[in-house]
Every structure is written in C-alpha cells, then in structure tokens.
Amino acid sequence: MRRKMSGVREPHIEESLINLTPLIDVVFVVLIMFILVAPLLDIDRIALAEGPQKAEKINLREKPQIKLSVDSQDRIHLNGTLVSAKDLKRTLIRLHEAHPDETPKLFQDKKAHFGVYQTVKNAVEASGFAELDVVLSAQ
C-alpha cells in the first residue's frame, strides 16, 4: 500500500495559454484583401501636372477661379500671372475675400522643388483657405 506523503505536493506549473486563432484569422483576411486590391492599384500612372503651359489641357469639372502653378524653374504663377513668394500671401488674401467658397488648385511641375510647394501651401493656409487641391495628371 502506498502512503501519501503529507505536506509534500507536486509543484503546480501554470501555463498561460494564448489563443492565436483570432489573430491568425485577421492576418489571413488582411492578406487576402491586399492580394485582391493590389492589381487594382496603378500608382505608376499618376504623375504631377507638367506645369503652367500644359495645365491648360487638363479638363476640370469647373473652371477654377484660383489657379496656382509652379513651373520647373520654381516660378509661381497665379491665374497665369507671375507672382513672387512675398506677394503671394497678400494676393491670396484678396482672392479669398472675393471668393471665400473657392478652393485653390495647384499645378506643380514634377521638376520643381518641394520647398516651393511648401511655400505655396503655407501661403494658402495663411490667407484663410481651408483646402488646397493639388492637380495630378494621369498618363
């Protein structure tokens, strides 16, 4: 007959079990979504507009009242007129007073520097416009 030892117990090992099934299910669903959506994305076809001379060829739904364009030499044009970065904010403030509901459209040449875009964007925001549309051309 076996005797039970009193006072001596087997050490109780606690295993923390984590159920990975929901995580794996979510990962597979996301992977399937990427596989299905990836062929629909054609990012290589999107390019910046070619500057002020070619921006006229882009058909917009409505004719923009405020059209900004930056050419490859980093010159800023407002409605076809060359404007300096210093005068841009003042001019945009007057245009915002005349057309408060209008959203300015920016045609940025892909060879222009990003700093010019940032200057234009800051001037548009400082003049009171809530949005700036950057017009892209599809090739």
C-alpha positions in Angstrom: 0.0 0.0 0.0 1.3 3.4 -0.9 1.4 6.1 1.6 0.6 9.6 0.7 3.1 12.0 1.8 1.6 14.7 3.8 2.9 18.2 3.3 4.8 17.4 0.0 3.0 18.4 -3.1 3.9 18.4 -6.7 4.8 21.8 -8.0 1.9 23.2 -9.9 3.0 24.5 -13.3 0.8 27.2 -14.7 0.8 27.6 -18.4 -0.5 30.8 -19.8 -2.3 29.8 -23.0 -2.9 32.4 -25.6 -5.4 31.7 -28.3 -3.8 32.7 -31.5 -6.7 31.6 -33.8 -8.4 35.1 -34.0 -5.1 36.8 -34.7 -4.2 34.3 -37.5 -7.7 34.8 -38.9 -7.4 38.5 -39.1 -3.9 38.3 -40.6 -5.2 36.0 -43.4 -8.2 38.3 -44.1 -5.9 41.3 -44.4 -3.5 39.3 -46.6 -6.4 38.3 -48.9 -7.6 41.9 -49.1 -4.1 43.0 -50.2 -3.9 40.3 -52.8 -7.3 41.3 -54.2 -6.8 45.1 -54.1 -3.1 45.2 -55.3 -3.9 44.6 -59.0 -6.4 47.4 -59.0 -3.9 50.0 -57.8 -2.0 51.5 -60.7 0.2 54.0 -58.9 2.8 54.3 -61.7 0.3 56.1 -63.9 -0.1 59.1 -61.5 2.2 62.0 -62.2 2.3 65.6 -61.4 0.9 68.1 -64.0 3.5 69.3 -66.4 3.5 73.0 -65.4 1.5 76.1 -66.4 1.7 75.7 -70.2 0.3 72.1 -70.2 -2.0 72.7 -67.2 -4.5 74.3 -69.7 -5.1 70.9 -71.3 -6.4 69.3 -68.2 -10.2 69.2 -68.1 -11.6 70.2 -64.8 -15.2 69.9 -63.9 -15.5 73.6 -63.3 -13.1 76.3 -64.3 -11.1 77.2 -61.2 -11.2 80.8 -60.0 -7.9 80.5 -58.2 -5.3 78.5 -60.2 -1.7 78.3 -58.8 1.0 76.8 -60.9 4.7 76.2 -60.2 6.9 75.6 -63.2 10.2 73.7 -63.5 12.2 76.8 -62.7 10.3 77.2 -59.4 8.4 80.3 -60.5 4.9 80.7 -59.1 2.0 81.7 -61.3 -1.3 82.8 -60.0 -4.1 82.7 -62.6 -1.4 82.9 -65.3 0.4 85.9 -63.8 3.9 85.5 -62.4 3.9 86.4 -58.7 6.7 86.4 -56.1 6.6 84.3 -53.0 6.4 87.5 -50.9 3.3 88.9 -52.7 1.6 85.5 -52.9 0.0 85.7 -49.4 -1.3 89.2 -49.9 -2.8 88.4 -53.3 -4.4 85.2 -51.9 -6.0 87.1 -49.0 -7.7 89.4 -51.6 -8.8 86.4 -53.6 -10.1 84.7 -50.5 -12.2 87.8 -49.7 -13.6 87.8 -53.2 -14.2 84.0 -53.5 -14.5 82.6 -49.9 -16.0 79.3 -51.1 -13.4 78.6 -53.8 -10.7 76.0 -53.3 -7.4 76.9 -55.0 -6.0 74.4 -57.5 -2.2 73.9 -57.6 -0.5 72.6 -60.7 3.0 71.6 -59.6 5.6 70.7 -62.1 7.4 67.5 -61.2 10.8 69.1 -61.7 10.0 71.9 -59.2 11.5 71.7 -55.7 9.3 70.6 -52.8 10.2 73.7 -50.9 8.2 75.8 -53.4 5.2 73.6 -52.9 5.5 74.1 -49.1 5.8 77.9 -49.6 2.6 77.9 -51.7 0.8 75.6 -49.2 1.7 77.8 -46.3 0.6 81.0 -48.1 -2.8 79.3 -49.0 -3.3 78.3 -45.4 -2.3 81.7 -44.0 -4.6 83.5 -46.4 -7.7 81.7 -44.9 -8.4 78.9 -47.4 -9.3 75.6 -45.7 -8.2 73.4 -48.6 -5.7 73.2 -51.5 -6.3 70.9 -54.4 -3.1 69.5 -55.9 -4.0 68.6 -59.5 -2.4 65.4 -60.8 -2.3 64.3 -64.4 -3.0 60.7 -65.4 -0.7 59.4 -68.1 
